[in-house]
């Protein structure tokens, strides 16, 4: 197999020799150290082959034997390239192609990140770009080890990072760090007090001594779980008198949320739209438009499109900026629109202010006049009203 490959690369000639004595021609070739192979003789005609570079040496041997040579076939790479002998443009183009591929292979064409959520991956890519590691940068100009240390120092969420080179692509592997569990300081002496008024429903004292019972009404600042034990509550005189009070105190509370929607409203209406295209080539951005200052009341959206090869993104593409201009238009809202806006605002306030509460009752009151709509919602809630407060001992 290897010999056949070498013959194809160096080229060989299949020829026939007509002579009175085939043995004499063969022996003459051996004496002249001409290597001929695949020798066959039929009807006074000898067929063989030799390397392309040795065929010219056969002519002196043929003259000594009175033989006539004729080429039957020329095979191999040299004969395939022979028609291109005087076409230097083909060879120059081939050399240029090889040089271009070799040169462009030294750049970062694409960056992929795996092993973490999209938000963290995006933040890491942005940080690396600020550090000079982005598409269009030469691999020789990057320091992967220092970049890896810099990312781990910048992001506490990253436990491990590896920047790998895969051809023209940079494959970044991340491992997210496990969040440290919060550890409460049980050595600190605290009380649990009420942070708002309410009626106690259930007390779960995980530390300390319960100071209230179910059904009792408390006001803001009242003691719920004590961190100080009363002297008559323990039998062992060596027992500690103080503790880190903590736990949950579920109480029924009441809240009120008021939202006001004015009748005079304004909305943005689009007045103009323009698109601007910028070509991207290995990190170089080439705008295809004359620079134009954006209006103060305009909003821009950007869309990036890149060429792909075998599902790998190439650093060649375009950025399309869609610039829209708006103007504020004032109008008077009708009653139905005011009610929809008030319900939406109330729902948003509920999620923001009552997120950790269970709503067991709700009533709404609406006041509608020429100035707008005022919606007041009263809530009955079940929530944990306890909060820890340090006990400070004065000397």
HUZI-V544828 format. One record per helix or strand. SS is the DSSP state (alpha for helix, beta for strand). FROM is the first residue (numbers start at 1). LEN is the number of residues. If there is no record, write none. Layout:
BEGIN
SS_FROM_LEN, SS_FROM_LEN
END
This chain:
BEGIN
alpha_2_9, beta_12_7, alpha_22_10, beta_36_7, beta_45_7, alpha_52_14, beta_68_8, alpha_77_8, alpha_88_17, beta_107_1, beta_110_5, alpha_118_13, beta_138_1, alpha_139_3, alpha_144_11, beta_158_9, beta_169_8, beta_190_5, beta_198_10, beta_209_2, beta_217_2, beta_223_4, beta_228_1, alpha_231_3, beta_242_1, beta_244_1, beta_246_17, beta_264_18, beta_284_4, beta_298_12, beta_312_21, alpha_335_19, beta_358_11, beta_372_13, beta_386_5
END
